[in-house]
Amino acid sequence: MPRLDDSAALVPALAGLTVLERGWLSSNNILIHAAGDEAGAVLVDSSHVNHAEQTVALVRHALRGQRLDRVVNTHLHSDHCGGNAALQRAFGVPVIVPPGLADAVREWDAARLTHESSGQRCERFEAAGTFAPGDEFSAGGRRWQVLPAPGHDPHSVMLFDPAQGVLLSADALWENGFGVVFPEIAGEPGFDDVGAVLDAIERLPVRVVVPGHGAPFSGVAAALARARSRLAGFQAEPARHARHAVKVLVKYHVMEERSMPLDALLRWAAATPMLGQLWQRHGVRDSGSPAAWCEHYVHELVAGGALALHDGVVSDR
C-alpha cells in the first residue's frame, strides 16, 4: 500500500513534501506543497495507468484543499507518466516533460516513447511544455535544479534542492541499485552514462534521496557503493544485464495483466521488439525463438517466487 514516509531522520529535509510510495508497477509520487504566494502544488511523476484512479484519490487527499498547479515527469516510461491523463481530467493541470520526447508526446508516437517496443501500456496525455537540464524552478518554497540523468533512459532528469540537500533521483539511483538500462536493451551504450550520473550525484551535497521506487533514504554513500557494484557486474557481463532486463519486462507485463495464460504471455514476448532484440544478441544460441527464451525466464521467476504458474496460467505474486 502507498504510505507517507515518517522516518524521523528524513522529516526535516522533506518538510512540505508528501512522498507517496507506490507498489512496483507504479513509480512514487512526490507532491511538493505550495508555499507562500505560489499558485499551487507540483506533483512529480504520476505512476502507471492501471493505478490512475488511485493516484488521483491519493493526490486529492494529500493536497488537503490546496490547488494542484502542474505535473512534471522525470521521464516518460509508463510507470512514471501513466497517470498523467487521469490527473489532467481530474484537476485540469498542465503536464511538463523533459524535452527529448516532447514531440513524440504531441504526436503520440508510441514507438519513440518505447511503450510499444517494451510491450507496455500508457494512456495518451497532452504536454503543455518542457523543462531541461540546466533549468530551475520554484516549488514548495524551494529552488529546484533540473539535472541530467541519462543511463536508465537517455532523456531522464533528476530534481535537486541544494538548500536542503534533497534529490528526487527517479530511476538513476535507488537504495539498492538503479533502473534497467534501456539503451543497452536496444544495443546502444548506456552503462557509462549510468556511472557518470552516479559520479555526479556523489559530487552533490545530497542529504536525502527520494527515489522513483522505494522509500526515501539518507545513506547516500552506501547506496552509491551498491549501485556501482551492480553496474560493474553488468559492465563485466552484459549478458547478466540482458537476463535481468528480460525478467523485468516479463514481470512488469504480468503485473499489468495480473494473470494470463502462459501461451498468451509467450505470444506477447514473441511480438515485443525489446525482447526480440535481447534474444538476437544474448539468447539466440541458447534457444530457437524469443518465446522459448522467455519461457525459460518465466520458469526462473516462478522458481524465485516472483510469479506463480498453475494449470497453464501465470499470475503475479
C-alpha positions as a Markdown table, in Angstrom:
| # | Residue | x | y | z |
|---|---|---|---|---|
| 1 | Met | 0.0 | 0.0 | 0.0 |
| 2 | Pro | 1.2 | 3.5 | -0.6 |
| 3 | Arg | 2.4 | 5.3 | 2.5 |
| 4 | Leu | 3.9 | 8.5 | 3.7 |
| 5 | Asp | 7.5 | 8.2 | 4.8 |
| 6 | Asp | 7.6 | 9.1 | 8.5 |
| 7 | Ser | 11.3 | 8.4 | 9.3 |
| 8 | Ala | 12.4 | 11.0 | 11.9 |
| 9 | Ala | 15.8 | 11.4 | 10.2 |
| 10 | Leu | 14.2 | 12.4 | 6.9 |
| 11 | Val | 11.3 | 14.6 | 8.2 |
| 12 | Pro | 13.2 | 17.9 | 8.4 |
| 13 | Ala | 14.5 | 17.7 | 4.9 |
| 14 | Leu | 11.2 | 16.6 | 3.5 |
| 15 | Ala | 9.1 | 19.2 | 5.2 |
| 16 | Gly | 6.5 | 20.5 | 2.8 |
| 17 | Leu | 6.7 | 17.4 | 0.6 |
| 18 | Thr | 4.4 | 14.4 | 0.6 |
| 19 | Val | 6.0 | 11.2 | -0.6 |
| 20 | Leu | 3.6 | 8.6 | -1.8 |
| 21 | Glu | 5.5 | 5.4 | -2.0 |
| 22 | Arg | 3.8 | 3.1 | -4.5 |
| 23 | Gly | 4.0 | -0.5 | -5.5 |
| 24 | Trp | 6.4 | -1.7 | -8.1 |
| 25 | Leu | 4.1 | -1.4 | -11.1 |
| 26 | Ser | 3.9 | 2.3 | -10.3 |
| 27 | Ser | 6.5 | 5.0 | -9.6 |
| 28 | Asn | 6.5 | 7.0 | -6.4 |
| 29 | Asn | 4.6 | 10.3 | -6.5 |
| 30 | Ile | 6.2 | 13.4 | -4.8 |
| 31 | Leu | 3.8 | 16.2 | -4.0 |
| 32 | Ile | 5.6 | 19.5 | -3.4 |
| 33 | His | 3.1 | 21.6 | -1.5 |
| 34 | Ala | 2.6 | 25.2 | -2.3 |
| 35 | Ala | 4.3 | 27.7 | 0.0 |
| 36 | Gly | 3.8 | 31.5 | 0.4 |
| 37 | Asp | 2.2 | 33.0 | -2.7 |
| 38 | Glu | 2.8 | 30.1 | -5.0 |
| 39 | Ala | -0.1 | 29.2 | -7.3 |
| 40 | Gly | -0.4 | 25.6 | -6.2 |
| 41 | Ala | 1.3 | 22.3 | -5.5 |
| 42 | Val | 3.5 | 20.5 | -8.0 |
| 43 | Leu | 3.3 | 16.7 | -8.5 |
| 44 | Val | 6.4 | 14.8 | -9.6 |
| 45 | Asp | 5.5 | 11.7 | -11.7 |
| 46 | Ser | 2.1 | 10.1 | -11.9 |
| 47 | Ser | 2.6 | 6.3 | -11.8 |
| 48 | His | 1.0 | 3.6 | -14.0 |
| 49 | Val | -2.3 | 3.8 | -15.9 |
| 50 | Asn | -3.6 | 0.7 | -14.0 |
| 51 | His | -3.4 | 2.7 | -10.8 |
| 52 | Ala | -4.5 | 6.1 | -12.2 |
| 53 | Glu | -7.8 | 6.3 | -10.2 |
| 54 | Gln | -5.9 | 5.5 | -7.0 |
| 55 | Thr | -3.3 | 8.2 | -7.9 |
| 56 | Val | -6.0 | 10.8 | -8.3 |
| 57 | Ala | -7.5 | 9.9 | -5.0 |
| 58 | Leu | -4.2 | 9.9 | -3.2 |
| 59 | Val | -3.2 | 13.2 | -4.6 |
| 60 | Arg | -6.6 | 14.8 | -3.9 |
| 61 | His | -6.3 | 13.6 | -0.2 |
| 62 | Ala | -2.6 | 14.8 | 0.1 |
| 63 | Leu | -3.4 | 18.2 | -1.3 |
| 64 | Arg | -5.5 | 19.0 | 1.8 |
| 65 | Gly | -7.5 | 21.6 | -0.1 |
| 66 | Gln | -4.6 | 23.1 | -2.0 |
| 67 | Arg | -4.7 | 23.6 | -5.7 |
| 68 | Leu | -2.7 | 21.3 | -8.0 |
| 69 | Asp | -0.8 | 23.6 | -10.3 |
| 70 | Arg | 1.1 | 21.2 | -12.5 |
| 71 | Val | 2.5 | 17.7 | -13.0 |
| 72 | Val | 6.2 | 17.2 | -14.0 |
| 73 | Asn | 7.7 | 14.0 | -15.3 |
| 74 | Thr | 11.2 | 12.9 | -14.7 |
| 75 | His | 11.0 | 10.7 | -17.7 |
| 76 | Leu | 8.3 | 9.1 | -19.8 |
| 77 | His | 8.4 | 5.4 | -19.0 |
| 78 | Ser | 4.8 | 4.1 | -18.5 |
| 79 | Asp | 5.2 | 3.7 | -14.7 |
| 80 | His | 6.1 | 7.4 | -14.3 |
| 81 | Cys | 3.6 | 9.1 | -16.7 |
| 82 | Gly | 0.7 | 6.6 | -16.9 |
| 83 | Gly | -1.5 | 8.7 | -14.6 |
| 84 | Asn | -1.0 | 12.0 | -16.5 |
| 85 | Ala | -4.2 | 11.8 | -18.5 |
| 86 | Ala | -6.3 | 11.0 | -15.4 |
| 87 | Leu | -4.8 | 13.9 | -13.5 |
| 88 | Gln | -5.4 | 16.2 | -16.4 |
| 89 | Arg | -9.1 | 15.2 | -16.4 |
| 90 | Ala | -9.4 | 15.5 | -12.6 |
| 91 | Phe | -7.5 | 18.7 | -12.0 |
| 92 | Gly | -7.2 | 20.4 | -15.4 |
| 93 | Val | -3.5 | 20.7 | -14.9 |
| 94 | Pro | -0.7 | 21.1 | -17.4 |
| 95 | Val | 2.0 | 18.4 | -17.7 |
| 96 | Ile | 5.6 | 19.4 | -18.1 |
| 97 | Val | 8.0 | 16.8 | -19.6 |
| 98 | Pro | 11.8 | 16.6 | -20.4 |
| 99 | Pro | 12.4 | 17.9 | -23.9 |
| 100 | Gly | 13.8 | 14.8 | -25.6 |
| 101 | Leu | 10.5 | 13.1 | -26.4 |
| 102 | Ala | 8.2 | 16.1 | -26.2 |
| 103 | Asp | 7.5 | 15.8 | -30.0 |
| 104 | Ala | 6.7 | 12.1 | -29.5 |
| 105 | Val | 4.2 | 13.0 | -26.9 |
| 106 | Arg | 2.5 | 15.6 | -29.1 |
| 107 | Glu | 2.3 | 13.1 | -32.0 |
| 108 | Trp | 1.7 | 10.2 | -29.6 |
| 109 | Asp | 4.4 | 8.1 | -31.2 |
| 110 | Ala | 4.2 | 5.0 | -29.0 |
| 111 | Ala | 7.3 | 3.5 | -30.7 |
| 112 | Arg | 9.6 | 6.5 | -29.9 |
| 113 | Leu | 8.1 | 6.7 | -26.4 |
| 114 | Thr | 9.2 | 3.0 | -26.0 |
| 115 | His | 5.7 | 2.0 | -24.8 |
| 116 | Glu | 5.2 | -0.1 | -27.9 |
| 117 | Ser | 8.7 | -1.6 | -28.1 |
| 118 | Ser | 8.6 | -2.6 | -24.4 |
| 119 | Gly | 5.0 | -4.0 | -24.7 |
| 120 | Gln | 3.7 | -1.7 | -22.1 |
| 121 | Arg | 0.5 | 0.4 | -22.0 |
| 122 | Cys | 0.1 | 4.1 | -21.3 |
| 123 | Glu | -2.9 | 6.4 | -21.8 |
| 124 | Arg | -2.3 | 9.4 | -24.2 |
| 125 | Phe | -1.9 | 12.8 | -22.5 |
| 126 | Glu | -1.1 | 16.3 | -23.6 |
| 127 | Ala | 2.3 | 18.0 | -22.8 |
| 128 | Ala | 2.0 | 21.7 | -22.1 |
| 129 | Gly | 5.7 | 22.4 | -22.0 |
| 130 | Thr | 9.2 | 21.1 | -21.2 |
| 131 | Phe | 11.9 | 21.6 | -18.7 |
| 132 | Ala | 15.5 | 20.7 | -19.5 |
| 133 | Pro | 18.8 | 20.0 | -17.7 |
| 134 | Gly | 20.1 | 23.4 | -16.5 |
| 135 | Asp | 16.7 | 24.8 | -15.8 |
| 136 | Glu | 15.5 | 25.8 | -12.4 |
| 137 | Phe | 12.0 | 26.3 | -11.0 |
| 138 | Ser | 10.4 | 27.2 | -7.7 |
| 139 | Ala | 8.0 | 24.9 | -5.8 |
| 140 | Gly | 7.3 | 24.5 | -2.1 |
| 141 | Gly | 9.4 | 27.5 | -1.2 |
| 142 | Arg | 12.4 | 25.6 | -2.7 |
| 143 | Arg | 14.5 | 26.2 | -5.7 |
| 144 | Trp | 14.8 | 23.0 | -7.7 |
| 145 | Gln | 17.6 | 22.4 | -10.2 |
| 146 | Val | 16.9 | 20.1 | -13.2 |
| 147 | Leu | 19.8 | 17.7 | -13.7 |
| 148 | Pro | 20.5 | 15.3 | -16.5 |
| 149 | Ala | 20.2 | 11.6 | -15.6 |
| 150 | Pro | 20.8 | 9.5 | -18.8 |
| 151 | Gly | 21.5 | 5.8 | -18.5 |
| 152 | His | 18.3 | 4.2 | -17.4 |
| 153 | Asp | 16.6 | 6.5 | -20.0 |
| 154 | Pro | 18.5 | 8.9 | -22.3 |
| 155 | His | 16.1 | 11.7 | -21.6 |
| 156 | Ser | 15.6 | 11.3 | -17.9 |
| 157 | Val | 16.2 | 14.1 | -15.4 |
| 158 | Met | 16.5 | 14.4 | -11.6 |
| 159 | Leu | 15.4 | 17.3 | -9.4 |
| 160 | Phe | 17.7 | 18.7 | -6.7 |
| 161 | Asp | 17.1 | 21.2 | -3.9 |
| 162 | Pro | 20.6 | 22.2 | -2.9 |
| 163 | Ala | 19.4 | 24.2 | 0.1 |
| 164 | Gln | 18.0 | 21.1 | 1.9 |
| 165 | Gly | 20.1 | 18.5 | 0.0 |
| 166 | Val | 17.0 | 16.7 | -1.3 |
| 167 | Leu | 17.5 | 14.8 | -4.6 |
| 168 | Leu | 14.5 | 13.4 | -6.5 |
| 169 | Ser | 16.5 | 10.7 | -8.3 |
| 170 | Ala | 13.8 | 9.0 | -10.4 |
| 171 | Asp | 15.4 | 5.7 | -11.5 |
| 172 | Ala | 19.0 | 6.9 | -11.6 |
| 173 | Leu | 19.6 | 5.8 | -8.0 |
| 174 | Trp | 17.6 | 3.6 | -5.7 |
| 175 | Glu | 18.6 | 2.5 | -2.2 |
| 176 | Asn | 19.6 | -0.8 | -3.8 |
| 177 | Gly | 20.6 | -0.2 | -7.4 |
| 178 | Phe | 19.0 | 1.7 | -10.3 |
| 179 | Gly | 16.6 | 1.0 | -13.1 |
| 180 | Val | 17.2 | -1.2 | -16.1 |
| 181 | Val | 19.5 | 0.5 | -18.6 |
| 182 | Phe | 17.1 | 0.7 | -21.6 |
| 183 | Pro | 19.7 | 1.9 | -24.2 |
| 184 | Glu | 21.6 | -1.3 | -23.6 |
| 185 | Ile | 18.5 | -3.3 | -24.4 |
| 186 | Ala | 18.4 | -1.6 | -27.8 |
| 187 | Gly | 22.1 | -2.2 | -28.4 |
| 188 | Glu | 23.2 | 1.3 | -27.6 |
| 189 | Pro | 25.7 | 2.3 | -24.9 |
| 190 | Gly | 24.2 | 3.2 | -21.6 |
| 191 | Phe | 26.4 | 1.8 | -18.8 |
| 192 | Asp | 28.9 | 4.7 | -19.0 |
| 193 | Asp | 26.0 | 7.2 | -18.6 |
| 194 | Val | 24.8 | 5.3 | -15.5 |
| 195 | Gly | 28.3 | 5.6 | -14.0 |
| 196 | Ala | 28.6 | 9.3 | -14.9 |
| 197 | Val | 25.3 | 10.1 | -13.2 |
| 198 | Leu | 26.4 | 8.2 | -10.1 |
| 199 | Asp | 29.6 | 10.3 | -10.1 |
| 200 | Ala | 27.5 | 13.5 | -10.5 |
| 201 | Ile | 25.3 | 12.5 | -7.5 |
| 202 | Glu | 28.4 | 11.9 | -5.4 |
| 203 | Arg | 29.6 | 15.4 | -6.1 |
| 204 | Leu | 26.3 | 17.0 | -4.9 |
| 205 | Pro | 25.6 | 17.9 | -1.3 |
| 206 | Val | 22.9 | 15.3 | -1.1 |
| 207 | Arg | 21.4 | 14.5 | 2.3 |
| 208 | Val | 18.2 | 12.7 | 1.4 |
| 209 | Val | 17.3 | 10.8 | -1.8 |
| 210 | Val | 13.7 | 10.3 | -2.8 |
| 211 | Pro | 13.9 | 7.6 | -5.4 |
| 212 | Gly | 11.4 | 6.7 | -8.2 |
| 213 | His | 10.8 | 3.4 | -6.4 |
| 214 | Gly | 11.2 | 2.5 | -2.7 |
| 215 | Ala | 11.3 | 4.6 | 0.4 |
| 216 | Pro | 13.3 | 7.9 | 0.8 |
| 217 | Phe | 16.8 | 7.3 | 2.3 |
| 218 | Ser | 19.7 | 9.2 | 3.7 |
| 219 | Gly | 22.5 | 6.6 | 3.4 |
| 220 | Val | 23.7 | 8.1 | 0.1 |
| 221 | Ala | 27.3 | 6.9 | 0.1 |
| 222 | Ala | 26.2 | 3.3 | 0.8 |
| 223 | Ala | 23.6 | 3.4 | -1.9 |
| 224 | Leu | 26.1 | 4.7 | -4.4 |
| 225 | Ala | 28.5 | 1.9 | -3.5 |
| 226 | Arg | 25.8 | -0.7 | -4.1 |
| 227 | Ala | 24.8 | 0.9 | -7.4 |
| 228 | Arg | 28.5 | 0.9 | -8.6 |
| 229 | Ser | 28.9 | -2.7 | -7.6 |
| 230 | Arg | 25.8 | -3.6 | -9.6 |
| 231 | Leu | 27.0 | -1.5 | -12.5 |
| 232 | Ala | 30.4 | -3.1 | -12.5 |
| 233 | Gly | 28.8 | -6.6 | -12.7 |
| 234 | Phe | 26.7 | -5.5 | -15.7 |
| 235 | Gln | 29.7 | -4.0 | -17.5 |
| 236 | Ala | 31.8 | -7.1 | -16.9 |
| 237 | Glu | 29.0 | -9.4 | -18.2 |
| 238 | Pro | 26.4 | -7.6 | -20.4 |
| 239 | Ala | 24.5 | -10.8 | -20.7 |
| 240 | Arg | 23.8 | -10.6 | -17.0 |
| 241 | His | 22.0 | -7.3 | -17.6 |
| 242 | Ala | 20.1 | -8.8 | -20.5 |
| 243 | Arg | 18.9 | -11.6 | -18.3 |
| 244 | His | 17.8 | -9.1 | -15.7 |
| 245 | Ala | 16.0 | -7.0 | -18.4 |
| 246 | Val | 14.1 | -10.0 | -19.7 |
| 247 | Lys | 12.8 | -10.8 | -16.2 |
| 248 | Val | 11.9 | -7.2 | -15.5 |
| 249 | Leu | 9.9 | -6.9 | -18.8 |
| 250 | Val | 8.1 | -10.2 | -18.3 |
| 251 | Lys | 7.3 | -9.5 | -14.6 |
| 252 | Tyr | 6.1 | -6.0 | -15.5 |
| 253 | His | 3.8 | -7.3 | -18.1 |
| 254 | Val | 2.3 | -9.9 | -15.8 |
| 255 | Met | 1.8 | -7.2 | -13.2 |
| 256 | Glu | -0.1 | -5.1 | -15.8 |
| 257 | Glu | -2.3 | -8.1 | -16.7 |
| 258 | Arg | -2.4 | -9.6 | -13.2 |
| 259 | Ser | -2.7 | -13.1 | -14.7 |
| 260 | Met | -2.7 | -14.6 | -18.2 |
| 261 | Pro | -2.3 | -18.0 | -19.9 |
| 262 | Leu | 1.3 | -19.0 | -20.4 |
| 263 | Asp | 0.9 | -19.4 | -24.1 |
| 264 | Ala | -0.6 | -15.8 | -24.3 |
| 265 | Leu | 2.4 | -14.5 | -22.4 |
| 266 | Leu | 4.8 | -16.2 | -24.8 |
| 267 | Arg | 2.9 | -14.8 | -27.8 |
| 268 | Trp | 3.3 | -11.3 | -26.2 |
| 269 | Ala | 7.0 | -12.0 | -25.7 |
| 270 | Ala | 7.5 | -13.0 | -29.3 |
| 271 | Ala | 5.8 | -9.8 | -30.5 |
| 272 | Thr | 7.6 | -7.4 | -28.2 |
| 273 | Pro | 10.5 | -5.7 | -30.0 |
| 274 | Met | 12.8 | -5.2 | -27.0 |
| 275 | Leu | 12.6 | -8.9 | -26.1 |
| 276 | Gly | 13.4 | -9.8 | -29.7 |
| 277 | Gln | 16.4 | -7.5 | -29.6 |
| 278 | Leu | 17.7 | -9.1 | -26.4 |
| 279 | Trp | 17.2 | -12.6 | -27.8 |
| 280 | Gln | 19.1 | -11.7 | -31.0 |
| 281 | Arg | 22.2 | -10.5 | -29.0 |
| 282 | His | 22.1 | -12.8 | -26.0 |
| 283 | Gly | 19.7 | -15.7 | -26.4 |
| 284 | Val | 19.8 | -17.0 | -30.0 |
| 285 | Arg | 22.5 | -19.6 | -29.2 |
| 286 | Asp | 20.5 | -20.9 | -26.3 |
| 287 | Ser | 17.0 | -21.2 | -27.7 |
| 288 | Gly | 15.3 | -21.2 | -31.1 |
| 289 | Ser | 13.0 | -18.2 | -30.6 |
| 290 | Pro | 12.3 | -15.2 | -28.3 |
| 291 | Ala | 9.3 | -17.1 | -26.9 |
| 292 | Ala | 11.3 | -20.1 | -25.9 |
| 293 | Trp | 14.0 | -18.0 | -24.4 |
| 294 | Cys | 11.5 | -16.0 | -22.4 |
| 295 | Glu | 9.7 | -19.2 | -21.2 |
| 296 | His | 13.0 | -20.2 | -19.5 |
| 297 | Tyr | 12.9 | -16.9 | -17.6 |
| 298 | Val | 9.3 | -17.3 | -16.7 |
| 299 | His | 10.1 | -20.5 | -15.0 |
| 300 | Glu | 13.0 | -18.9 | -13.2 |
| 301 | Leu | 10.7 | -16.1 | -12.0 |
| 302 | Val | 8.2 | -18.8 | -10.8 |
| 303 | Ala | 11.0 | -20.7 | -9.0 |
| 304 | Gly | 12.1 | -17.5 | -7.3 |
| 305 | Gly | 8.6 | -16.7 | -6.1 |
| 306 | Ala | 8.1 | -13.6 | -8.3 |
| 307 | Leu | 5.4 | -15.3 | -10.4 |
| 308 | Ala | 3.0 | -18.2 | -9.9 |
| 309 | Leu | 2.2 | -20.8 | -12.6 |
| 310 | His | -0.9 | -23.0 | -12.1 |
| 311 | Asp | -2.8 | -25.0 | -14.7 |
| 312 | Gly | -1.1 | -23.1 | -17.5 |
| 313 | Val | -1.9 | -19.7 | -16.1 |
| 314 | Val | 0.8 | -17.2 | -15.0 |
| 315 | Ser | -0.1 | -14.9 | -12.1 |
| 316 | Asp | 1.7 | -12.1 | -10.3 |
| 317 | Arg | 2.9 | -12.7 | -6.7 |
